[in-house]
Amino acid sequence: MLDSQATTSRADGGGDASEPRGWRMVPSGPGLGTLVFVAIAMATVLAGGPYALYTGTLICIYAIVTVSQEWILGRAGLVSLGSAAIMAIGAYTTARLSETSWGLFPVPLLVSFVFGGIVGLLIGVPGLRFKGLYLMLTTLALQFIVMFAGQKYQGVEHEAGFLVTPPTWGSLPLNTPKALFIITAVVLGLVLFALSGIYRGVPGRVWNAMRQDEAAASVLGAHLVRWKLAAFIGSSAITAVGGSLYAYQAGQVSYNSFSLELSLTLLVMVFIGGLGTLAGPVIGAAVIVLLPILLDDLADAFAGLPDVANWLFINQATLANGLYGLLLLLVLLFERDGIFGLGRRLGRGALGMGRRLTTTRGEN
């Protein structure tokens, strides 16, 4: 289905045999409202204290990864359970490079990007040769392999994990909370800008056609395996960058931080925020990161009732997981477009109501 906000035109001919002929799209960037919202959010975080900056950095990191997961899930129609494993590859790469002469920022990010793409290629080639659940099972195998390799690699000597040397730009340190937030926000902005152009071009049209009907996309000239592999490689490369930034933010890398539970949580972020949009995964990441903080605030609000406050504090993780599942269930049952889709529909409804009221008043 064509993007309703894109400008389409019929080409006069030509084109690559690996893509549908006759379709061109004019790229466009994010809307003014989105830019204003992002600017306000960044200004709010920058004006806050170290904890606000820490939270904002974590949201940006998870948003980078969830946006990359939405690429393969919402655009190419693929399912991966290995996002945490690819994050681990980026994190371990950064941890080891940070101790060498290659540790000058942003070299570890770029190397992680390349390594993530290579891993995506190695996993995607066998996984995409078959249909159905084979890619998901291949990425699940990657998850277990990386966890086992990480455990053996850390061994007894580094059982707690590897320390990450703080990033620097020459003599300028970049390990302050404000600097890390700015770095992750800039990387997130670059990822969103690049993917916005890709999605509004021919590749986005091809992936959308493949997701809806592979047979029809193949008849139009799309090389299915090639385009799926391109999406998986690109998504893996961006996910590894998210793992690299996570290593800088945490200051330490351990295989325990990249479990299968994290992979599933990242998928939940995508669904809760909304598939088929760039803003949806960002919203989903913010919701999942902020929910435990809201539970903490709720426990503090019941400070006058010690039994309730203690119960909330002790069962915070269980409550958070239950709320994740409830949100996911509500989205799947009632709002397939996620929180972003719900907000967009409510906004359009409010705008339409305002126009009708204005018209009625004018007629009177």
Secondary structure as the mmCIF struct_conf table of DSSP 4:
data_model
#
loop_
_struct_conf.conf_type_id
_struct_conf.id
_struct_conf.beg_label_comp_id
_struct_conf.beg_label_asym_id
_struct_conf.beg_label_seq_id
_struct_conf.end_label_comp_id
_struct_conf.end_label_asym_id
_struct_conf.end_label_seq_id
TURN_TY1_P TURN_TY1_P1 SER A 4 GLN A 5
BEND BEND1 ALA A 6 ALA A 6
STRN STRN1 THR A 7 ARG A 10
BEND BEND2 GLY A 13 GLY A 13
TURN_TY1_P TURN_TY1_P2 ALA A 17 SER A 18
BEND BEND3 GLU A 19 GLU A 19
TURN_TY1_P TURN_TY1_P3 ARG A 21 GLY A 22
STRN STRN2 TRP A 23 VAL A 26
HELX_RH_AL_P HELX_RH_AL_P1 LEU A 32 ALA A 47
BEND BEND4 GLY A 48 GLY A 48
HELX_RH_AL_P HELX_RH_AL_P2 PRO A 50 GLU A 70
HELX_RH_PI_P HELX_RH_PI_P1 TRP A 71 ARG A 75
BEND BEND5 ALA A 76 ALA A 76
BEND BEND6 LEU A 81 LEU A 81
HELX_RH_AL_P HELX_RH_AL_P3 SER A 83 LEU A 97
TURN_TY1_P TURN_TY1_P4 SER A 98 GLU A 99
BEND BEND7 THR A 100 THR A 100
HELX_RH_3T_P HELX_RH_3T_P1 SER A 101 GLY A 103
BEND BEND8 LEU A 104 LEU A 104
TURN_TY1_P TURN_TY1_P5 PHE A 105 PRO A 106
HELX_RH_AL_P HELX_RH_AL_P4 VAL A 107 GLY A 127
TURN_TY1_P TURN_TY1_P6 LEU A 128 ARG A 129
BEND BEND9 PHE A 130 PHE A 130
TURN_TY1_P TURN_TY1_P7 GLY A 132 LEU A 133
HELX_RH_AL_P HELX_RH_AL_P5 TYR A 134 GLN A 154
TURN_TY1_P TURN_TY1_P8 GLY A 155 ALA A 160
STRN STRN3 PHE A 162 LEU A 163
HELX_LH_PP_P HELX_LH_PP_P1 THR A 165 PRO A 167
STRN STRN4 THR A 168 TRP A 169
TURN_TY1_P TURN_TY1_P9 GLY A 170 SER A 171
STRN STRN5 LEU A 172 PRO A 173
BEND BEND10 THR A 176 THR A 176
HELX_RH_AL_P HELX_RH_AL_P6 PRO A 177 TYR A 199
TURN_TY1_P TURN_TY1_P10 ARG A 200 ARG A 200
BEND BEND11 GLY A 201 GLY A 201
HELX_RH_AL_P HELX_RH_AL_P7 VAL A 202 GLN A 212
HELX_RH_AL_P HELX_RH_AL_P8 GLU A 214 VAL A 219
TURN_TY1_P TURN_TY1_P11 LEU A 220 GLY A 221
HELX_RH_AL_P HELX_RH_AL_P9 LEU A 224 ALA A 250
BEND BEND12 GLY A 251 GLY A 251
STRN STRN6 GLN A 252 VAL A 253
HELX_RH_3T_P HELX_RH_3T_P2 TYR A 255 SER A 257
BEND BEND13 PHE A 258 PHE A 258
HELX_RH_AL_P HELX_RH_AL_P10 LEU A 260 GLY A 273
TURN_TY1_P TURN_TY1_P12 LEU A 275 GLY A 276
BEND BEND14 LEU A 278 LEU A 278
HELX_RH_AL_P HELX_RH_AL_P11 ALA A 279 ALA A 301
TURN_TY1_P TURN_TY1_P13 PHE A 302 GLY A 304
BEND BEND15 LEU A 305 LEU A 305
HELX_RH_AL_P HELX_RH_AL_P12 PRO A 306 ILE A 314
TURN_TY1_P TURN_TY1_P14 ASN A 315 ASN A 315
HELX_RH_AL_P HELX_RH_AL_P13 GLN A 316 PHE A 334
TURN_TY1_P TURN_TY1_P15 ARG A 336 ASP A 337
HELX_RH_AL_P HELX_RH_AL_P14 GLY A 338 GLU A 363
#
